[in-house]
Amino acid sequence: MTEANKKSEIEIVAKVEHARHCANFIKENETFVFDIDGKLLPEKSTANLCLGMLARIQPALMIAKERAASGLDPLPVTIPYLDCFDTGIDFGGMGKVTVKLFTQKAN
């Protein structure tokens, strides 16, 4: 199997673990699904689009792509959780969403 074929078998999922007062109505257990190159797969995603959340995920996607290309685990355990840019209602913002990143086999 070629390296390109192996890469195409991996997807990165950002599953919503916590959502509170989200202005984009993102809810717990919804997902953002990406291919290993960082392209959002809207047909596999269930969460509403949110630039604040996607902007926080994007650097992790770049790291995952680089690690996969080097033959390493795309997501090291040091970065499983990310939160959106909103400071949260407790700190003067609108809400707060936290996602957990993991990989899955593409289907």
Legacy VTK file of the C-alpha trace (Angstrom):
# vtk DataFile Version 3.0
C-alpha trace
ASCII
DATASET POLYDATA
POINTS 107 float
0.000 0.000 0.000
1.402 3.410 -0.917
1.860 6.202 1.605
-0.819 8.248 -0.206
-3.314 5.388 0.167
-2.492 5.027 3.876
-3.003 8.767 4.399
-6.378 8.706 2.649
-7.588 6.107 5.136
-7.238 8.485 8.081
-9.729 11.122 9.175
-9.386 13.543 12.038
-12.474 14.103 14.137
-13.121 17.001 16.482
-15.966 15.813 18.721
-17.744 18.410 20.824
-17.236 17.431 24.451
-18.629 20.617 25.990
-20.863 23.370 24.605
-22.310 26.196 26.632
-24.259 29.170 25.235
-22.741 28.758 21.767
-23.816 31.546 19.395
-23.625 29.052 16.487
-25.786 26.505 18.330
-23.086 23.837 18.406
-24.096 21.018 20.720
-22.318 18.263 22.624
-21.475 15.104 20.667
-21.580 16.869 17.302
-18.482 16.531 15.134
-16.232 18.260 12.651
-14.555 15.688 10.379
-11.429 16.409 8.315
-9.284 14.431 5.925
-5.598 14.100 6.826
-4.785 17.117 4.627
-7.002 19.308 6.819
-9.959 19.615 4.444
-13.293 19.810 6.244
-15.629 17.000 5.179
-19.058 18.632 5.525
-20.912 15.498 4.436
-19.445 13.663 7.444
-19.619 16.565 9.928
-22.640 17.258 12.117
-21.679 20.527 13.863
-22.622 23.945 12.518
-19.715 25.780 10.943
-17.919 28.162 13.275
-14.861 30.134 12.219
-13.750 30.550 15.834
-13.697 26.801 16.420
-12.250 25.931 13.014
-9.460 28.482 13.504
-8.482 26.772 16.757
-8.472 23.321 15.130
-6.482 24.359 12.041
-2.985 24.402 13.641
-3.549 20.886 15.028
-4.550 19.742 11.525
-1.289 21.098 10.107
0.696 19.255 12.790
-1.284 16.047 12.143
-0.609 16.225 8.404
3.127 16.712 8.985
3.280 13.871 11.515
1.346 11.485 9.248
3.685 12.310 6.348
6.604 11.396 8.629
5.011 8.065 9.533
4.130 9.149 13.082
0.864 9.088 14.990
-0.971 12.150 13.608
-2.305 13.249 16.993
0.013 12.944 19.964
-1.758 12.694 23.296
-0.465 16.121 24.302
-3.132 17.970 22.287
-6.441 16.112 22.569
-8.609 19.094 23.628
-9.111 22.479 22.008
-11.593 25.238 22.754
-13.030 28.041 20.656
-11.796 31.631 20.707
-14.823 32.888 22.658
-13.851 33.593 26.250
-17.137 32.166 27.501
-20.130 33.727 29.203
-18.363 33.670 32.580
-15.636 35.930 31.183
-17.614 38.426 29.079
-18.020 36.337 25.935
-21.033 34.594 24.450
-20.310 30.924 25.079
-17.723 28.192 25.003
-17.178 25.022 22.983
-14.498 22.406 23.650
-13.649 19.591 21.250
-11.633 16.418 21.618
-9.475 15.427 18.653
-8.986 11.840 17.557
-8.348 9.882 14.391
-10.589 7.325 12.799
-10.477 5.123 9.764
-12.134 6.739 6.762
-15.177 4.916 5.486
LINES 1 108
107 0 1 2 3 4 5 6 7 8 9 10 11 12 13 14 15 16 17 18 19 20 21 22 23 24 25 26 27 28 29 30 31 32 33 34 35 36 37 38 39 40 41 42 43 44 45 46 47 48 49 50 51 52 53 54 55 56 57 58 59 60 61 62 63 64 65 66 67 68 69 70 71 72 73 74 75 76 77 78 79 80 81 82 83 84 85 86 87 88 89 90 91 92 93 94 95 96 97 98 99 100 101 102 103 104 105 106
